[in-house]
Amino acid sequence: MIVRPPRVAVRPVLPTSPFAPSPVLPAEQFAVHDQVTHDKYGLGRVTSVEADTSLIIDFGSCRVRVMTPCDKLTKL
């Protein structure tokens, strides 16, 4: 006689529920010469992409290395 563990019932998640997990958005891809805006530094242009983990961005007055994904960085 084989004894199997009881099945666990999975409750459906309603899309209008405030407790539903938020959908995972795909990470934004950046390329050299993309124009971006940053909440702290303002308008800039991507000068280098390093292994899809960090960007070097020229903001005019300074160059900054930003690790991706970054919530404060938006591609224009």
C-alpha positions as CSV (number, residue, x, y, z in Angstrom):
1,M,0.0,0.0,0.0
2,I,1.4,3.4,-1.1
3,V,0.6,6.4,1.1
4,R,0.7,9.7,-0.7
5,P,0.8,13.1,1.0
6,P,-2.4,15.1,0.7
7,R,-2.5,17.6,-2.2
8,V,-2.3,21.2,-1.3
9,A,-5.1,23.3,-2.8
10,V,-3.9,26.5,-4.6
11,R,-6.2,29.4,-4.2
12,P,-6.7,31.6,-7.3
13,V,-5.4,35.1,-7.2
14,L,-7.9,37.8,-8.2
15,P,-6.3,40.5,-10.4
16,T,-8.2,43.2,-8.5
17,S,-6.9,42.1,-5.1
18,P,-4.7,44.5,-3.3
19,F,-2.6,41.5,-2.1
20,A,-2.0,40.1,-5.6
21,P,1.8,40.2,-6.5
22,S,2.8,42.9,-8.8
23,P,3.8,41.8,-12.3
24,V,7.5,41.6,-13.0
25,L,8.5,44.1,-15.7
26,P,11.3,43.2,-18.0
27,A,14.6,45.1,-17.3
28,E,15.1,48.0,-19.6
29,Q,18.0,47.6,-22.1
30,F,20.3,50.5,-22.8
31,A,22.7,51.1,-25.7
32,V,25.5,53.6,-26.3
33,H,24.1,57.0,-27.3
34,D,20.7,56.4,-25.6
35,Q,19.3,59.6,-24.1
36,V,18.3,59.1,-20.4
37,T,17.0,61.1,-17.5
38,H,18.0,60.6,-13.9
39,D,16.0,61.9,-10.8
40,K,19.2,63.4,-9.3
41,Y,21.5,64.3,-12.2
42,G,19.0,65.2,-14.9
43,L,19.3,64.7,-18.7
44,G,22.3,62.6,-19.9
45,R,23.6,60.3,-22.6
46,V,24.9,56.8,-22.2
47,T,28.6,56.6,-23.2
48,S,29.4,53.1,-22.2
49,V,27.6,49.8,-21.3
50,E,29.6,47.4,-19.1
51,A,28.3,43.8,-19.3
52,D,24.6,44.8,-19.0
53,T,25.2,45.5,-15.3
54,S,26.3,49.1,-15.2
55,L,26.2,52.2,-17.4
56,I,28.5,55.2,-17.7
57,I,26.4,58.2,-18.4
58,D,27.6,61.7,-19.4
59,F,25.4,64.4,-17.7
60,G,27.3,67.3,-19.1
61,S,28.8,68.5,-15.8
62,C,29.8,65.0,-14.7
63,R,30.1,61.4,-15.7
64,V,28.4,58.8,-13.4
65,R,28.5,55.0,-13.3
66,V,25.0,53.7,-12.6
67,M,24.3,50.1,-11.7
68,T,21.3,48.6,-13.5
69,P,18.4,48.1,-12.9
70,C,18.0,51.6,-11.4
71,D,14.6,53.0,-10.4
72,K,15.7,56.6,-10.8
73,L,16.9,56.1,-14.4
74,T,14.5,56.4,-17.3
75,K,15.2,55.9,-21.0
76,L,13.8,58.6,-23.3
